[in-house]
């Protein structure tokens, strides 16, 4: 899965120049600094977080996005007998490339980058890096309204293992979804 996320991120970076040359009218006007709140699912782990998007550049087609996520690993910690939701943190930094827009109300984009995982010491001692790639859909309320809803579908990949849990399962690997709200300043 790590290779898949890396390939998606590389494709985003390589196709960014083509997106920049896509022509006028492909990016909505809401290309300023933005703050967002989101719910996500990294394979089986529910989470939530905040994201910050830089102002768009390269003809309003490319931005940098940073997000902080709290996710919950579901498992039985060593020495216990019952399931527990154990929180852990994921920090993501990536590039957003706008592909097209529909009448200033819907923006289609791709996002890819790196992530840093800080696990809960109940299930793992090893911090690790990984990668991610998403296809995103952002829906604006009205033409000039600063609020938008977004949906992102993609994958995350890392070598993260819960080595303190029986069978040492992988986490933060596989299909990922994110939904949320974003406010454009």
Secondary structure, 3 states (H helix, E strand, C coil): CHHHHHHHHHHHHHHHHHHHCCCCCCCCCCCCCEEEEEEEEECCEEEEEEEEECCCECCCCEEEEEEEEEEEEEECCCCCCCCEEEEEEEEEEEEEEEEEEECCCEEEEEEEEEEEEECCCCCCCCCEEEEEEEEEEEEECCCCCCEEEEEEEEEEEECCECCCCCCCCECCCEEEEEEEEEEEC
